[in-house]
Amino acid sequence: MTDRVVGHPLEAERIAALERYGLAKGEAASGLDDIASLAGSICETPVALVTLLGEKQQFFSAAVGTTLCGTPLERSICVHTLGSADLLVIPDLSVDPRTRDNPLVTEAPHVRFYAGAPLVAENGVTLGTLCVLDFAPRPDGLTPKQAKSLRSLASQVMTQFELRRNLCEREADRRLAQADATRLDTLIALQRAAASGTVALEAIFQAVVDCALDIVEAADGAVVEIRRGDELVYEAVSGNLAAHKGTRISLAGSLSGRAIHEERPFLCADVENEPTVDRELVRRFDIRSMIVVPVTRRGLPIGVLKVQASRTNAFSIRHLAVAQMLAGVVASAAGDAAEAASQRNLREAENRYRQTFASVTEFAVIVTDREGRITEWNTGAERILGWTAEEMRGTDAARFFTPEDRAIGRVAVEMGDALREGRAVDERWHLKKGGGRFYASGNMMPLIGDDGEHLGFIKILRDRTSQREAEQSLQKAREQFSLAVEAADLGIFDYDLLTGELGWDLRARQLFGLPRDRSVSYAAFLEALHPDDHDWVDAAVRAALDPAGSGNYDIEYRIRDMTDGTGRWIAAKGQAFFANRRAVRFIGTVRDITANRTAEAAMRESQHQLEVERGLLQAVVQQAPLGISIAYADGRGQINMRLEQMLGHDAGIGDGGGHASFDALHPDGTPYRMDEYPTVRALRNGETLIDEPMSYRDAQTGDVRRWEVSTTPVRDSEGHILAAVSIILDVEDRRRAEEQRAILNRELSHRLKNTLAIVSSIATQTLRTASDVGTAKRTLSERINALSKAHDILLTGHRDAASIAEIVRSAVALHNDGGRIAVEGPDVQLGSKYSLALSLIVHELSTNAVKYGALSQPEGRVLATWSIAPSPESGDALLLFDWIEADGPPVAEPTRRSFGTRLIEMGLAGAAEGSSHISYAPEGVRCRITAALSEIVAED
């Protein structure tokens, strides 16, 4: 059955007719369901259809009684109406030889009766049917009345199709008219440029070929070939011929040569069927179809205008007419044509002008005489301004100008400018019929006769009201966007993936340090990236450009300034846009976040250091063998475990009633009043107390023990008291054993006083130079810890001395992870005074190395070494102690001298020939301490 349809002699005409009616894909048409329903009702059938016979499918444009949208042609019953002008009635489909084997009959829905009226187009081609079907046979078929009604309803269906075709043709005509308007505007401009004689011939030729590509939409390339002897030279090229200017081809054996010799144009639909084409040329320039129009001057051919395409059947007769018009522009620009050719071209141009003038609807084209009276008013003018041609002919052109422009004689001004300059171009408001206004771009040009006589003017108006409003909105948005970008300090990038062009605005160029003489490119962007970020940033960009993704781009990376190498952190955000499953554009912003990154890193380091120092301070306070109390002015505070043991209970801290639970006694046995407690005196009065004697009665046992209390206030930079630090020493056991260990007690008392003096000095110096309480806590903790360790060395030995190796190892133990601090030197025992001094010095050196020096980096290392050498001055033995840092960060001398630095510079003060020198070499800090050996090993 399919063969019968495909092989039908009118098959091609039927498919073409469906295309004209806009029904090639079986589109539903409004109103047909009602007609089908009426047909089924009249013929008393459960199913009624409007069918269309496509190339391989039967479509149901309307259907009643079934949910099917169509069937394959091999199942179609309606195909049997092809070639018939009247009803096809089949009373019983199961016995008719044409349909008895049809699956619609033998299988569900088991159709038995069919009656169909053909839908015949005006050219006699059957498009389909209006048919009715029943599931039971009808031996008598349709009644005469039913048959007549079915034919009438089929006629109504065709009427609906005709209305649809008219709408399709009207839309096609509108698009064609819009294209014609564009061509008119372009051709007028070219004609004017050629006639003025002020534009270079080469520019006119180039404008013609560019115009050819704009007007002849199917063209891939255009060329003006000028004759030079027996050759043609490509004088002006455009499109895919742009790179072939100057190409020479032979007149013989080419279609261009034939057009010149025969002086007639050629429309070649397929070069394979044209024997005179240059085969090498069409292969080289990928030509499959072309238009060739000879260009003549003074009756002689001087060259050709050629328009070409890479596909067959690309051009129509209309395209040929356009090419002929453009060839006329070339001839006009090249010189005067022969008189006969000029008259012929003039008549043809006039006819084409009249046809185009009448068909243009997108522009208002108005012709006036020299005085400004309207002589021509086209369809576009009627549509845009509202007046008909009959209403406007003979009236003054000022009629459609605003009252303000009429008051200043604007029409006369434009006429004068057009006569002087050749045209008067403006954009302004104009009037419509009824008083409404519209914004238009206008172009007024003088009309000049062949003899140079001024005939009148032509004015072309284009309604740009909506564009103007859009431009104003766009301009406002651009201004707002520009202000926002400037305020946010953003740079903008715009990457055109089709052309490969990457654009950076001024701020983006500044951020990347792109030199002025260097163009922006993706390679330049990659070059600016930090080496560690290069690969992953490139991968992130490629991921954003992948059509399978969202196109979103939001990353932070490092760059190196392309001018001075400065490092920066950049935050980049962007969005890729896709077309035809490929990225076509990538737009976004970049912002300098270096300061933010630096601040974040510093904050993290500060927080980490604060946590470490808090832990250290807490450990020192809690583990110290003497009672320690830290009380804040706001009532907060803490005491360590030793003090809780000494008190026998928890205690309140601060300037308040917490001391009411204390049972402290003066040496004479009188109880302490609230305002006499050292902590309260330090917080209220700012007193510093050293070793104040105090007795304390244990509330549980009643035992009284003697203490010594040292308290000092902590102040901020303005002198306000923030806290008070107290150290409480239980001296009861020492006092009780004083007789048995009188000598040792005196020595311990001496050392304790020295220690407390050092602690007080450390606290005072630390609090004086500390920038905040946190720093004071940390520094005080570390220095007390170093002092404590030095005492540990002395107290664990068998005599009042300690070895340098023990002192150094103890002082650096906290920071010597992984054995990065090497300790080397002979066995030298120092007295207690210089043991304490050296311990504090080494503690300060190791702390500084961890914070700023070699130990701040994983690969850094330190050598602590000492030796004995004769003095160059006295010849006595000298101790030379060296602290040497290596493999750390570059070193710079500090801008201010802290207490720790002054402590180091004091060296082993008091010893003969004692000195201390710190050097800040770039490769690492070095410190040398010297002292007379006999002085420092002697007992202090």
Disulfide bonds with the S-S distance in Angstrom:
none
